[in-house]
Amino acid sequence: MLRRRLTLKGCGIPTSIWARLFIAVALLEVFAIICIEGYVIKRTVDIYKNGTESQWGFGLQNDSNKMTITQESFIVYDVIFIVAQLFLLMLCWEAVAHKNTIQIIAATLFNVMCLVYSLIQYTTFYIHPSTSAGIFQKDNDMRILLITTMVVYSLCSVAFAVLTWELYQMFGWKTYKKLGANLALRRAYKWHQILLTLLKLDIFFFIAYSVQLATLVLRVSDPETWVQIGVVIPGSVVFLVLSFWALKVEKKRLMIVVIGCLGCSPAYFIYKLVRMNVGIDKNNDPYLDTRKYLTFFVVVTLALVLVTVYVSVQCYRNFGIGLKEAIADYDACKAQLKANRAMLNNTSGRNSMTESRYEYTDVHERFVLD
């Protein structure tokens, strides 16, 4: 039996130089940001190591005990950076593997959001420092690390933008031509792909916002904290997973529930936005160190929810026109072609196997475009 090597093509990455550069930039950015944020966490722990323990087990408290100044606030932000990079890598890899131009554009925009988040972090530390961040004012190492983070995100955003344009020119909309010549099906599939991408972004921002709210603002003794951790976070994940399922199997009643719940959620986010920024007691401000971060997440999540509701309505209107069956037929045909290729590879020599593989790929591409 011939051993199969693990290659980029074997992992679904096209042989195009632009596609592989796109993945290479994502990998380099992940490596750089994880290293930088890991050291930022270390610096934060070192600076706070002599502090008084806070409600979560570490940090500093002021004398009045009205406001907790904790290192976990900054560590949570750094962990969000790391998780965001892993999420971005997943978006990039999946988008390139499926030649999904919509998700490629979404990944590029997500990277710009990470750049904005890094700018907010630097502003909070050094331009308009909060009470907690004042402790970092004389730490030049931290300043350099945060500037480096912004530079990395800026350079990668430019690279992603250029590569996105090249990939768009190369892939175009051919992904949406694979369902045949039916223009209605192509339009429906485009909305289908947009909604799938939006739901992925919704999951990340919902969870990131809830984690920040539960760990940085709410107190351990507050029942709302445990409701947020035990009900809201897992409930949001389950709800969005059901949204994926409703879209895939075209369950109209479930999709109506999804649209209704998403349609009501903007009221909550507007309420939280007003509550964080209006009528706050300056002597007991629970959002003092987190207002900018939470405001950013609330605004982005609110915008995503509104767009998701609109796209969900478009997808609901397309239920029953044959998209589900067309996708199933294409997936079955693709699986059969893959099985045939595997059989040819197992029964051929190395040279003939290589020739068959490229020959087969060309035929498959012509089949898809036709």
Wavefront OBJ file of the C-alpha trace (Angstrom):
o trace
v 0.000 0.000 0.000
v 1.349 3.410 -0.968
v 1.723 5.934 1.826
v -0.096 9.166 1.228
v 1.809 12.320 2.124
v 0.080 15.157 3.885
v 0.108 18.020 1.390
v -1.655 21.361 1.056
v -3.600 20.004 -1.898
v -4.551 16.982 0.172
v -5.913 19.388 2.806
v -8.080 21.080 0.198
v -5.838 24.059 -0.615
v -5.693 24.804 -4.376
v -2.325 24.816 -6.141
v -2.698 28.498 -7.030
v 0.115 30.687 -5.691
v -2.439 33.310 -4.560
v -4.444 30.774 -2.546
v -1.320 29.464 -0.841
v -0.051 32.978 -0.132
v -3.405 33.749 1.474
v -3.004 30.772 3.819
v 0.668 31.600 4.424
v -0.199 35.150 5.526
v -2.877 33.777 7.878
v -0.416 31.278 9.396
v 2.297 33.908 9.852
v -0.166 36.281 11.494
v -1.421 33.558 13.846
v 2.141 32.712 14.871
v 3.120 36.365 15.380
v 0.017 37.379 17.344
v 0.051 34.304 19.588
v 3.719 34.933 20.441
v 3.121 38.638 21.099
v -0.034 38.139 23.165
v 1.575 35.298 25.100
v 4.370 37.638 26.142
v 1.851 40.403 26.891
v 0.083 38.022 29.281
v 3.403 37.250 30.947
v 4.198 40.952 31.342
v 0.727 41.586 32.794
v 1.130 38.814 35.368
v 4.598 40.083 36.319
v 3.313 43.633 36.844
v 0.386 42.507 38.957
v 2.161 39.788 40.933
v 2.355 41.957 44.070
v -1.305 42.987 43.956
v -4.156 42.154 46.299
v -6.371 39.282 45.188
v -9.597 40.283 43.451
v -13.016 38.620 43.246
v -11.788 36.086 40.685
v -8.588 35.234 42.549
v -6.016 37.753 41.344
v -5.539 41.445 40.590
v -5.732 44.695 42.528
v -8.479 46.390 44.463
v -8.791 50.052 45.311
v -9.208 51.224 48.892
v -12.915 52.014 48.630
v -13.626 48.547 47.206
v -16.232 50.127 44.936
v -14.382 49.145 41.831
v -12.154 46.162 41.180
v -8.952 46.685 39.247
v -7.891 43.300 37.979
v -5.300 41.757 35.739
v -7.831 39.268 34.373
v -9.418 42.137 32.470
v -6.302 42.522 30.371
v -5.680 38.777 30.154
v -9.205 38.208 28.816
v -8.546 40.766 26.059
v -5.304 39.000 25.141
v -6.997 35.604 25.093
v -9.678 37.037 22.785
v -6.885 38.122 20.413
v -5.508 34.564 20.380
v -8.918 32.938 19.880
v -9.721 35.474 17.153
v -6.563 34.472 15.284
v -7.453 30.777 15.425
v -10.965 31.627 14.245
v -9.523 33.718 11.396
v -7.263 30.849 10.329
v -10.294 28.550 10.216
v -12.190 31.075 8.086
v -9.282 31.493 5.672
v -8.564 27.782 5.312
v -12.198 26.841 4.758
v -12.791 29.739 2.359
v -9.815 28.910 0.143
v -10.493 25.152 0.238
v -14.055 25.713 -1.009
v -13.138 28.653 -3.279
v -15.720 30.700 -1.397
v -15.172 34.340 -2.345
v -17.795 35.532 0.153
v -15.974 33.968 3.090
v -12.613 35.190 1.780
v -13.964 38.759 1.869
v -15.443 38.117 5.324
v -12.064 36.876 6.613
v -10.388 40.044 5.328
v -12.987 42.243 7.046
v -12.629 40.224 10.244
v -8.898 40.925 10.215
v -9.652 44.652 9.928
v -11.915 44.308 12.987
v -8.990 42.755 14.860
v -6.895 45.784 13.863
v -9.567 48.118 15.265
v -9.650 46.084 18.490
v -5.850 46.424 18.816
v -6.171 50.196 18.325
v -8.758 50.316 21.114
v -6.392 48.379 23.361
v -3.513 50.776 22.707
v -5.791 53.783 23.257
v -6.971 52.353 26.575
v -3.400 51.772 27.705
v -1.525 54.867 26.562
v -3.642 57.587 24.916
v -6.652 57.739 27.242
v -5.607 55.282 29.949
v -8.230 53.869 32.270
v -7.628 53.589 36.001
v -6.394 50.014 35.720
v -4.254 50.604 32.641
v -2.384 53.425 34.380
v -0.086 50.831 35.897
v 1.376 50.187 32.413
v 2.218 53.827 31.675
v 5.936 53.437 32.446
v 6.267 49.980 30.893
v 7.999 50.520 27.551
v 8.050 46.799 26.766
v 4.257 46.707 26.876
v 4.046 49.789 24.659
v 6.336 48.191 22.069
v 4.343 44.954 22.139
v 1.035 46.750 21.552
v 2.506 48.829 18.728
v 3.913 45.655 17.171
v 0.467 44.071 17.340
v -1.052 47.001 15.449
v 1.728 46.898 12.847
v 1.259 43.154 12.289
v -2.499 43.578 11.852
v -2.011 46.556 9.524
v 0.463 44.778 7.253
v -1.609 41.597 7.177
v -4.777 43.587 6.424
v -3.089 45.121 3.374
v -1.801 41.698 2.291
v -5.236 40.128 2.768
v -6.871 42.917 0.757
v -4.494 42.417 -2.186
v -4.784 38.624 -2.072
v -8.569 38.820 -1.733
v -8.718 40.814 -4.956
v -6.501 38.289 -6.746
v -8.540 35.344 -5.453
v -11.759 37.077 -6.445
v -10.414 37.505 -9.959
v -9.331 33.867 -10.038
v -12.334 32.198 -8.393
v -14.904 34.796 -9.410
v -18.400 33.445 -8.904
v -17.710 30.057 -10.447
v -18.556 28.389 -7.144
v -22.154 29.451 -7.680
v -22.237 28.093 -11.245
v -21.814 24.508 -10.085
v -25.551 24.050 -9.555
v -26.306 24.415 -13.248
v -27.726 27.127 -15.478
v -30.705 27.960 -13.253
v -30.203 31.625 -12.296
v -32.718 31.402 -9.440
v -30.725 28.561 -7.867
v -27.490 30.498 -8.254
v -28.945 33.540 -6.509
v -30.405 31.350 -3.773
v -27.052 29.623 -3.277
v -25.325 33.006 -2.998
v -27.685 34.037 -0.175
v -27.197 30.584 1.370
v -23.407 31.052 1.479
v -23.686 34.603 2.836
v -25.892 33.416 5.698
v -23.529 30.560 6.550
v -20.644 33.022 6.787
v -22.662 35.477 8.894
v -23.690 32.752 11.341
v -20.039 31.804 11.862
v -19.205 35.428 12.665
v -22.264 35.674 14.929
v -21.065 32.707 16.988
v -17.663 34.286 17.605
v -18.958 37.745 18.517
v -21.836 36.446 20.653
v -19.517 34.280 22.724
v -16.720 36.874 22.962
v -19.168 39.572 24.127
v -20.816 37.274 26.682
v -17.485 36.113 28.105
v -16.281 39.698 28.530
v -19.537 40.763 30.168
v -19.622 37.796 32.548
v -15.976 37.859 33.623
v -15.128 41.570 33.575
v -18.294 43.445 34.545
v -20.609 41.181 36.504
v -19.595 40.012 39.972
v -19.295 36.479 41.309
v -22.069 37.174 43.830
v -24.382 38.510 41.119
v -26.874 35.863 39.860
v -26.742 37.478 36.419
v -23.132 36.341 36.154
v -24.044 32.675 36.390
v -27.073 33.142 34.146
v -24.725 34.636 31.553
v -22.192 31.809 31.909
v -24.588 28.905 32.364
v -27.511 29.896 30.144
v -26.769 32.749 27.724
v -23.427 31.507 26.343
v -24.392 27.844 25.757
v -27.894 28.923 24.732
v -26.465 31.248 22.053
v -24.309 28.450 20.686
v -27.231 25.996 20.576
v -29.467 28.604 18.952
v -26.944 29.375 16.208
v -26.309 25.670 15.603
v -30.063 25.237 15.148
v -29.899 28.130 12.681
v -27.324 26.227 10.635
v -29.535 23.138 10.715
v -32.689 25.057 9.757
v -30.854 26.532 6.783
v -29.431 23.195 5.665
v -32.662 21.182 5.821
v -34.907 24.159 4.942
v -37.165 23.952 8.002
v -39.492 26.897 7.533
v -41.014 26.933 11.027
v -37.629 26.740 12.699
v -36.280 29.470 10.434
v -39.224 31.694 11.410
v -38.262 31.171 15.065
v -34.640 32.011 14.225
v -35.628 35.188 12.383
v -37.978 36.185 15.214
v -35.347 35.715 17.937
v -32.666 37.490 15.947
v -35.143 40.267 15.163
v -35.751 40.840 18.889
v -32.086 40.759 19.925
v -31.229 44.295 18.638
v -33.434 45.697 21.429
v -31.154 44.003 23.997
v -27.958 45.271 22.392
v -29.296 48.820 22.109
v -30.299 48.633 25.789
v -26.790 47.479 26.777
v -25.220 50.188 24.625
v -27.256 52.897 26.345
v -26.712 51.388 29.802
v -22.925 51.320 29.334
v -22.651 54.936 28.205
v -25.523 56.917 29.759
v -26.284 57.737 33.394
v -23.283 55.970 34.947
v -22.198 56.852 38.490
v -18.554 57.890 38.141
v -17.797 56.744 41.674
v -19.100 53.245 41.017
v -18.685 52.593 37.317
v -18.653 48.843 36.504
v -17.756 49.589 32.886
v -14.818 51.895 33.624
v -12.150 49.558 32.234
v -14.268 47.666 29.725
v -16.533 50.304 28.144
v -14.551 50.757 24.929
v -14.112 47.037 24.369
v -17.719 46.125 25.118
v -19.033 49.034 23.060
v -17.002 47.801 20.093
v -18.378 44.275 20.450
v -21.954 45.454 20.975
v -21.862 47.683 17.875
v -20.315 44.972 15.678
v -22.679 42.295 16.993
v -25.685 44.572 16.504
v -24.675 45.256 12.893
v -24.114 41.532 12.253
v -27.498 40.635 13.733
v -29.338 43.166 11.565
v -27.613 41.909 8.413
v -28.220 38.293 9.474
v -31.943 38.949 9.879
v -32.173 40.443 6.387
v -30.215 37.599 4.779
v -32.224 35.004 6.732
v -35.426 36.424 5.265
v -33.935 36.129 1.770
v -32.971 32.508 2.428
v -36.417 31.737 3.855
v -38.026 33.037 0.660
v -35.840 30.642 -1.324
v -36.895 27.535 0.613
v -38.585 24.974 -1.592
v -37.204 26.071 -4.965
v -34.892 23.046 -5.186
v -31.663 24.401 -3.683
v -31.445 21.717 -0.995
v -31.834 18.952 -3.570
v -29.355 20.576 -5.963
v -26.718 20.833 -3.210
v -27.340 17.216 -2.185
v -26.999 16.029 -5.785
v -23.780 17.985 -6.260
v -22.298 16.660 -2.984
v -23.213 13.082 -3.968
v -21.619 13.530 -7.390
v -18.518 15.072 -5.829
v -18.213 12.190 -3.352
v -18.529 9.661 -6.185
v -15.852 11.450 -8.209
v -13.565 11.458 -5.179
v -14.133 7.731 -4.650
v -13.363 7.041 -8.297
v -10.142 9.010 -8.061
v -9.101 7.113 -4.942
v -9.744 3.830 -6.728
v -7.679 4.947 -9.725
v -4.835 6.004 -7.440
v -4.819 2.657 -5.660
v -4.700 0.653 -8.875
v -2.114 2.740 -10.766
v 1.632 3.175 -10.503
v 3.165 6.376 -9.258
v 3.651 7.906 -12.681
v 0.291 6.920 -14.022
v -1.307 7.884 -10.742
v 0.103 11.398 -11.019
v -1.053 11.745 -14.592
v -4.506 10.409 -13.759
v -4.832 12.785 -10.865
v -4.156 15.891 -12.920
v -6.207 14.569 -15.812
v -9.078 13.841 -13.488
v -8.882 17.223 -11.802
v -9.166 18.970 -15.153
v -12.218 16.921 -16.093
v -13.747 17.627 -12.686
v -13.202 21.364 -13.042
v -14.855 21.311 -16.475
v -17.755 19.395 -14.977
v -18.164 21.984 -12.224
v -18.089 24.950 -14.604
v -20.512 23.314 -17.016
l 1 2 3 4 5 6 7 8 9 10 11 12 13 14 15 16 17 18 19 20 21 22 23 24 25 26 27 28 29 30 31 32 33 34 35 36 37 38 39 40 41 42 43 44 45 46 47 48 49 50 51 52 53 54 55 56 57 58 59 60 61 62 63 64 65 66 67 68 69 70 71 72 73 74 75 76 77 78 79 80 81 82 83 84 85 86 87 88 89 90 91 92 93 94 95 96 97 98 99 100 101 102 103 104 105 106 107 108 109 110 111 112 113 114 115 116 117 118 119 120 121 122 123 124 125 126 127 128 129 130 131 132 133 134 135 136 137 138 139 140 141 142 143 144 145 146 147 148 149 150 151 152 153 154 155 156 157 158 159 160 161 162 163 164 165 166 167 168 169 170 171 172 173 174 175 176 177 178 179 180 181 182 183 184 185 186 187 188 189 190 191 192 193 194 195 196 197 198 199 200 201 202 203 204 205 206 207 208 209 210 211 212 213 214 215 216 217 218 219 220 221 222 223 224 225 226 227 228 229 230 231 232 233 234 235 236 237 238 239 240 241 242 243 244 245 246 247 248 249 250 251 252 253 254 255 256 257 258 259 260 261 262 263 264 265 266 267 268 269 270 271 272 273 274 275 276 277 278 279 280 281 282 283 284 285 286 287 288 289 290 291 292 293 294 295 296 297 298 299 300 301 302 303 304 305 306 307 308 309 310 311 312 313 314 315 316 317 318 319 320 321 322 323 324 325 326 327 328 329 330 331 332 333 334 335 336 337 338 339 340 341 342 343 344 345 346 347 348 349 350 351 352 353 354 355 356 357 358 359 360 361 362 363 364 365 366 367 368 369 370
